[in-house]
Structures are given as structure tokens and as C-alpha cells.
């Protein structure tokens, strides 16, 4: 085997797998190719463009297993699109007139990198694909193997992205405490806003995890802390359509009966309608380097609160977001098993010179394989016909239909 020099980077938003994936890659190379030199670019593609890297020393290798216990990223993240020259210039990552792809290629060449691991979502890995294509077209042989992370679980054709299971578990734990706010005032409306731009998987999975979490609770009969106070009364996803008037009437009845209402809302639910409403009013909508609407400037949860509060006769309405809490958690047992299997395949593929993104390929009977870059797409949608979701909706007594 010829000498290999490996680089890794984490990019995009956080997910509960980044630290573990970095630790896993270091461990795996140390096990099967111990003489392989490894570096990590600090803060994702920003570090690659500026040549800011961390050497993975013997001391780091020795303690790499500790990284499985941490959330966040031990090497830092950023959102950088290598084909967005204007944004890279504006942020001082390249000089005026420079092509970020060329700058990145030259840095990889300078550092002698033969294998690059990108740990991120669809944007991170499609950017990696752009870089790999550029390098190949310019005569530089680089193997790029991505690991798919995103709490949204919306990367096609991958069945399960790293970190999503953990985010659902922590979102459920978050709301277990927040739900007790129902007892702070009569006729309280609580909206739990969950991450998910185009895909409602995380909101649905968080609702499922929460219902499972509260099922064993034993209550004191006759007191206010009762099953009605802890339950969910509505779930709203980007894939769902609903009649505001009909839902308001249903929830008004719940409020009148139980004295409180709890809703789980994806941060991308009704997003297009909200953006259109604001642009029609003359507002300028902030977008990131990839052209995505900056969701933290939209406040979908606040929009839902505004729509429902008066119609339900709520005396108190509050919006609570579990996103940053959930996405910054360390990986749980389910994700750790998934990370280990994907890391092992990523290293094997890299050493064999096979580029792509590791994952269970739903178009290949769910086989765990290194999926071709040109098949990786973002914006996947949650299948509303998923049996466990139907069970969730049946349990909370909500009718739903698919959006057009």
C-alpha cells in the first residue's frame, strides 16, 4: 500500500455524532493503518481554504476513544460552499478573484493529502463532490469519503443519517421538563419547535420518543400533574397540510377540557407560506451561503403561536426550541453503533480508493455501502405513511393529510 496522508473535516450545523465520528476515524486508522499520517482542518472548509489544521499526534490517538463521550465537534465547524466565490471572498477565506476550489486543491496538494473525510450533511458532501471532481479534472488523485450527519435525516438515498436518533431522544427529554410549564398558568399554549427545514422526520421521531418516555409515568389521581398535562395535542410537519379553522376548533376543545395545549412543530412547517407573507410585506429574508433561508430569523414557532393563541383563548403562549440542546448532545447507543459501522466502511473505502458517502442505500435494498457522490441529494421528505407515525397521530387523536 502506498503512503497515505489523511485529512478530515466537519462542516455544517452540529449533530450528535461529529465528535464520535472524528474519534472513530482516528481509532480505525490507528488500528489498521497505524503509520498513516492524519490531520484535521479546523472549522471545516474554512480551515481548508486558510490552511488551518490540527496534527493528530500520538497523544491524541491514545485518547481518541474519549471523543465518543462528547457532543459538538472537536475540530470545529463552519458553513462554506466552495463554489460560492462571492461568499468566500466576503468572509476573507480567499483573496479577490481567487477560485475557492482551486485554493482548496492547492492546499490539499501542499499538505500532501491523498484521502479526505468530510463529515456533514448533503451540503457538506455535495461540496466534497465538487472538490473531488475539480481535483480529478486537474490531474490530482484524491479519494474523498463522506460520513452523513444531520439531525434532519433528509439525505437521499441514505436510510438513517448520523446523529438523528440521538437528537430525537434529547428533544424528548427537553420537552419532558418543558411540558411542566403547563402548570405555571391556566390556559397555557406551549409550542415545541423542533429542527427540520424540509423534512419532518425529527419532529415526528421526537414526538414518538416523548410519548414512549412519558408512558411509564405514574400520576397522583386528583392532582393537576396528570396525563392530559403531559401529552401532545398536535404535530405539524413540512410534509403535512392542515385546515387552520378546523384545527383551531379541535384544539379549542382540548384547551377547554384540559386547560392546556402542547404542539410539536417542525421549524420548516408552513415555511413557504411564512416567507411569502413576509416578502409580500416588503421584508428581506436572510439566506446562508447555500441559499437556504436562515430559519432562526423566521421563527416558525412564533408564527404558529400567533395563529393559534387567540383562536384557542390561550392566556399564555410560549415557544420553546430544543434544536441547539438536542444537536449538541453526545451520541447515544444507537448512533454509536451506526457511527462505528459507517466509520469502518469509510476507512476501508478510502484505503481502497473508493470515493462516495457511506450509508444504508435505500435504493440498493438498504445495503451499507459507499454511495456515489452524484446520487447524494438533500431535501428528502418524511414518509407520512410510516407505520410508527400513524400510531403517534392516532395516539394524540389528530387527523392529517399530505401537503400538495
Buried (B, 14 or more C-beta within 10 A) or exposed (E): EEEBBBBBBBBBBBBBBBBBBBBBBBBBBBEEBEEBBBBBBBBBBBBBBBEBBBEBEEEBBEEBEEBBEBBBBBBBBBBBBBBBBEBBBEBEBBEEEBBBBEBBBBBBEEBEBBBBBBBBBBBBBBBBBBBBBBBEEEEBEBBBBBBBBBBBBBBBBBBBBBBBBBBBBBBBBBBBEBBEBBBEEEBBBBBBBBBBBBBBBBBBBBBBBBBEBBEEEEEEEEEEEBEBBBBBBBBBBBBBEBEEEEBBEBBBEBBEEBBBBBBBBBBBBBBEEBBEEBEEEEEEEEEBBBEBBEBEEBBBBBBBBEBBBEBBEBEBBBBBBBBEBBBBBBBBEBBBEBBBBBBBBBBBBBBEEBBBBBBBBBEEEEEBBBBEBEBBBBEBBBEBEBEEBEEBBEBBEBEBEEBE
